[in-house]
Amino acid sequence: MWGKFAESQGAEVMHFWNTKCPEDSHTHAPANSQTCGGRPREPSQRYARRLARALALAAAVAAASGSEPAWRAGLLPSLSPFNALLAAAAGAGALFMLGALASALVCMFFPRAFCRWLCPAGTCQDALSFFVKRRKWIGRVPQIGVWLVCVGLGAALAGYPLFGWLDPLVLFNTAFSRVGADSGVWTRLAVAGLPALMVLALLAPGLWCGRLCPLGALQDLLRLPARAWAASKQSGGNVGALIGRRAFIGLGLGAGYRLALNPARADKKSVLVRPPSRVDSSRFTRLCVRCGACARACPAGIIRFGGAEGGWQGILAPVLRFDNGFCEPSCTACGQACPSGAIPRFTARDKYRRPLGLAVVNHDLCLLTDSRECGTCVASCPYGALDLDWDPVEMISSVTVDAKACTGCGCCEYVCPAEPKAILVEGIVAAAPQPRSREKKEEIVGKETCMCVSICMGSSSKENRTK
């Protein structure tokens, strides 16, 4: 339908994916080494574009493979107009959208400028499929990318954006996430997005860029005003009619998804601990695009890709694991790295306005229950949320948790010497923000200076018990 529409408007307003440039797999018409989109193309222009794509790819690799400073881990996804559109529609806009806005403005005047000159995923696909024969049937595939944009935008306006994880910049960025021997199946699945695009480029060159990619489809929609103006001069046709109908249906489907399925229902029993955020877990999983920026920026390495424990809508959304560390009170790295607004920028002062979780003690596993000397968690807690309660009848001490003071930082779980852990941090469902007094904040900052000493003492106690 879209191809017929573009054809009816003449060569001047021909849609970008119905033309074929020499080293592009974005479209499917016969290639011509002397022209591009019906316009003469000089060899110097071809070389300039190849050089620009190579430099953009090198810059993307440098950005995606680094984690310091923290904002560098999320730089690449923040340049996507598609993700910025979903975030803004969902009410999560921030300064990270400025780069995406600049890209969108360029694409309004130059057809698929981002795809032609900058997209690192498209460059990799084109290089891999350079000698692969084009499939004629790809030109008959519907423009699914347009539907992804419209449905995702409709759901975003209802508060639950969709398909942000299909953005090529997100897939490229996620491919550089940490994968080690202890990485689970979900982490390996998350980094498989870019390799999957490479396989698709070999099997069906141009299918992703020309028909499926939501970022590419959004660039075409951004060109709609310019095409409408040119078409009205030539034939007086109504260019926006077909797109208007598709947008109306897509927005309705997105909003209907939110109202009919209500993704928040499946998360009400979730006990997963998420990174610091000011929204509930169900909305967090919608704003998150699974780019892996927070996981790579986290200096403690406690942010991991989650699984299906919290429901299907939470698959690959980041969760906190306190096996090898905890969330330090002064750390703000994940908020600086997040490109979608799921983890807003925060300071150490307002980091725990919404607690990450609540520490829960299993007294059957606690060493104190066996009359063994411990108290490591109490000594290590940077917020003074744990205390020892003496039972004169049983003649033993037990650990108690002050729910109002606990932030769910995971320090107690990390230093617990019991195996399995006797104290775990569990997520809080619909936890309301808990503002802290100025005195309490100053006390937290003061305790932060001696926290390392407490942890070291706890580690030594653990080693002694092991011996």
N, C-alpha and C positions, 0 to 999 in steps of 0.2 A: 504493500500500500504506500509506504513512504517512497519507494523507488519510483512508482508511477506519478506520485505527487511532484517529486523533484523534476522528473522528466517533462512534465507539463509546463513547468515554469521557464524552460529554456536553459541554454548553457550558462548564462550569466549568474543564475541562482542555483546551479546544479549543486546538490549536496556533496560534501567532501567524500563520503564513503562510496560514491558512485564514480569517482575518478581514481586513477592509479598513478602514483609517482614512482620513479625507478626503483628506489630501495625501500618502498613502503609495502607493508602487508596489511595496511588499514583498509584497503578497498580492493575491488575485484575486476575493474574494467581493464582491457588490454593496456600494457605499459607502453610508453613512448619515450624514448631517451631524450627527445628534444622538447617535449611539452609536459606540463603538469597542470591538470585542471583546465586544459584548453588554452593555456598561456605559454608562450615560449619560455624555455628555461635554459640559462647559460650554464656551461660546465662549472664556472666559478661559483655559481649559486649552489650547485650540487655539492661541491667540495666544502663550501662554507657550512652547509647544513650537516654534512657528515662530521665535520670537525666539531660543530656545536653539540651534536648528539654524543660524540665521544667524550667531550669535556663534561657534559651534563651527567653522563653515566659514571664517570670517575668521581665527580662531586657527590653523586648520590651514594655510591659505595662508601666514600669517606664519611659521609654523614650517618649512614645506616649502620656502619660497623663501629662507631664510637659511642661512648657513654659519658664523656666528660668534655665540657660541662653538661649538666643534666638535660638542658633544652635541646642539645644536639641529637639525642636519641629520638625525639619526636619531631625534628625539623622537617623531614621529608613528607610525612602524612599531613603536616600543617599547611603544605603548599597546594593541597588538593581543593579545588572549588567545590567538588561534590561533597566532601566531608564537611567543609565549611557551611554549605547550604543546609545540610541535615542538622548540624549543630545549632545554627542560627534559628532554624524553624522549631527546634526543640527547646529553645530558650537557653542555650548554653554557650552563646557567643562570647568571645574574648579577644585579646590582642593577637592571639595566634592566627586569627582569620585574615590579617592584613596581607600576608604573602599570598593566600588563596585569592583574595580580592584583586590583587595585581594580576595574577594569572587569568582570572575571569575577564578582566577588562581587556586584556590583549586578545583573548579568544573571541570577544565580541566583534572585533574588526578584522581578524585574520583567521580563516577557516582552520580549525583544529591546530592552532599554533602550538599548543602544548604537546600534542601527539607528534607533530612534525619535527619539533626542535628539541624537546626536553625530556619526554617521558622515558625513564630508564627501563621500565618493563617492556615498552614497545621496541626500544632499541635492541634489547636482548632477543626478543622474538624475531625481529627482522634479520638480525645477524645469523640466527640459527636456521631460519627458513629461507635464506637467500637463494639457494639452489633447489628448493623444493617446488615442484609444479603446483600451480594454483588450481584449486577445486572449483569448477564452475557452479556446483550446487550451492556453494556458500552464498552466492548472490541472491538466492531464493529464500534464505533464512530470514524470518521476521526480525524487525529491529527490537530485540528484547531489551537492549540497553535503555531505550526511551521509557519502556514500561517500568524498569527498575528505578529510574529516576523519579517517575511520577508516583509510583506506589511508595517508595521510600520517603518522598517528601510528604505525602499524605499522612503516613504514619508518624513522621516527625512532628507535623503540626498538631497531631493528637498526643504528642509527648513521648512517643516511642519510635525513634528513627530506625529504619531498616536498611540493610545491604551496604552499610558503610565498610564492612569487612571485605567487600568485593572491589573496592577501589584499588587500582594497580599500584599506587604508591604505598598503600597499606600492605599489600601482599609482598612488595619488594622489601619494605622495612622489616616485616615479620621474619623474612627469610634469614635475617642476620641475628636472630635471637640466640641466646646461649643454649647450646645443646651439649650436655655432658653425659657421662655414664649413668648418672642418677636421674636423668630427664625421663619423665613419664611419656606415655603414648600421646597425651594431649599436646605436649610441647612439640613432639615430632610431627603431629598432624598440623599444628599451626605453621610450622616452617615449610610445609610441603606445598603451600599455595603457589609460590613462584615456580618451583620445578613443574607443577601441574600445568602452568601456562606455557612453559617451554615445550612440554610434551604435546600440548594442543597446537602449538605453532608448527610442529613437525607433521602432525596428522592433518590439520586443517588450517593452513596459513591464512591469516587475516580474519578468521572467524571471531576471535576475541575482540580485536581492535575495531573491526567494522560492524559487528552485530551484537556483541554481548557487553562490552565495557561500559559501565555507567558514567565514568568520567568522560569518555569520548562522546557519548550521547548528550551529556550536559553541554559540552562545547558546541555541539550542533544546535541545541536549543538556544544557547546564548546568541547564536548567529541569526536567530529567527527574525528579529526586527530588521536587520539589514537585508535579508532575503525578501521579506515582505515588502519593503520599500522598493527594491529593484523589480520585483514581480508586478507590483501595482503599476509601475511605469510601463512595463511591457505589455501585459495582458489584462490588467485590472482585476486579476483573480484574487480570491481571499485566501492567502497563504495560511493564516492562523486557524482556519476552520477545522481542518483535520487534526492539527495539533491540539486545538482547544478541546475537541471531543476526547482525545486520548488523555490529555491532562486531567479533564474532569473525571473520567472513569478511573484513572490511576489514583488520583487523590482520594476519590471515594473508596477505592479498595483499601488504601492504606489506613484511612480513618476507620473503615469497617473492621479491619483486622484488630485495631485497638479496642473497639467497642465489643466485638463479638467474642474474641478469644481472651481478652483481658490478661495479658502476660503476667500481671502482678499476682494473680492467684497462685500460680505454680511456685512462687518464691516465698510464700508466707511461712512455710515450714523450714526454710533454709537456715542453717546454722553456720554458713560459710563466713569467713572473715575476709572482707574486701579491703582494698587500700583506702586511705583517708578520703572521704567524700562528704558532701553536704546533702546528698540525696539518698533515698532508700535504695536497697539492693536491686529491686526490680527495675527502677529507672536507671540505675548505674549500668546494668547489663545492656540496656538499650543504647545509651550514649556511647558506651565503649565500642571501638571499632576493631579491637583485637590486634592492634599494630605491634604490641610487645615493647613499646617505648618505655613504659614504667618498669617493666621487668629488667630491661637492660640498664636503666638509669639507677636502679636501687643499689646502693653500695653494700647493703647487707645481704643481698641475694635472696630475699624472702618472698618476693613476688613471683608467682608461677602462673602458668596457664591453667585455668580450672577445667573440670570435666562436667559431667552431667549430674553431679550431686545435688545442685540447686535447681534442677529442672532443665529442659531443653533450651530455654532462652538464655541460660547462663553458660553454655558450652564455650570454652576458650576465653571466657572473661577472667581477668586476673583475680587470684586469691592469694592470701598470705599463709605461708608455711614457716613455722618457727623452729625447724630442725637445726638450722645452722646459723641462726641469728635472730634478732628482734628489731622492732621499729624504734629507732633511737629518737628521743624527744626533739632533738634539734634538726633532724633530717627533713628536707622539703623537696627532695629530688623528683619523686614521682609526680608531684603537682607541677613542677617546671617542665617535665617531659611530655605530659599528656596533651595530644593535639586535638582532642574532641570535646573537652570540657567535662568528661566523666569524672576526672579528678581535677577539681579547680585549683588554681594557684592559692597557696596558703602560707602562712608564717608559722613559726614554732609556737607562737602565742595562741593562735586560734586553730591549731592542728586538730585538737581533740574536742571541738565543739560537738561533734557527733562521734561518740566512742567507736573504736573499731570492733570491740566485742567485750566480753566479760569473762574473767578467769573463773573456772569451775574446778573445785578440788574433789578428787576421788580419794576419800580417806582410807579406803581399803588398800590402795596402792602406796599411800604416803609412808615414808620411812618412820615418821614419828609414831605411827600407829603400832609399829613393832618395837616401840621403846628404843629406837635408834636415834642417835644425835643427828639433827639436820637443821632446818630453818634457812636454807640457802635462798629460797624464793623470797622470804620475808626480808632478808638482808639486801637482796638485789633490786627489789622493786623501786623504780625511780620516783614513784608517786605516793609511796607510803600507804598503798591500798591493801596490803596484807599485814596480818598480825597473828601472834600466837595466843591461843586461848587455852588456859590451863584447866583441866578437869580434875578436881580434887577426889572424885569418886574413883575414876579409872586410873588416876595418877599418870596421865599422859597429856601432852600438849597437842593441839590441832590447829591447822592453819585456817583462818577466817578471811573473807574477802569483803572489803567495803565497796559495795556496788557503785556508790556515788563518786568514789575516788578512782576506781579502776578505769583505764582507758583502753584496755585490750592490746597493749603494745607487744605482748608476748615475751617479755623478759623473764617472767617467772617460769613459763613453759620451757624456754631455751636453757635455763640453768638447772632445771630440776634433775637431780641425779638418779631418780627412780627409773626403772625400766620394766614395763612401759611407763610413760610419764604419768605422774600423779596429779598434775595440774595442767589443764588445757584451756585455751582461749576459744570460746564459742561466739559466733556472731549473734548480734542482737537484732531482732526483727522490728522494723519501724521504730528504731531508737530515736527519741527526740534529742535535739541539740541540748547540751548541758553547759551553759556558760559558767566559767569558773571565776571566783573572786580574784582581785588583784593580788591579795596576799598568797593565795594558793598558787598562782602562776609564778610568783617570785620564789616560793618554796620549791617548786618543780625545777626552776632554773638552777637554784642552789644545789639541789640534790644531784643534778646532772654532772657536776664536777667530781663527785665521789662515787658515781655509779660504776666506773671502770674498776675501782678498787674492790667494790662489792662483788662484781662478777668474777674477778680474779680469785677472790677468797672462796667463792662458790665453786670455781673450777678445781681449786686445790682440795677442797673438801670432797668433791666427787672422786678425785683420783685416790685419796686416802681410803675411801670406802670401797673402791674397787680392789685395792690391795688387800 
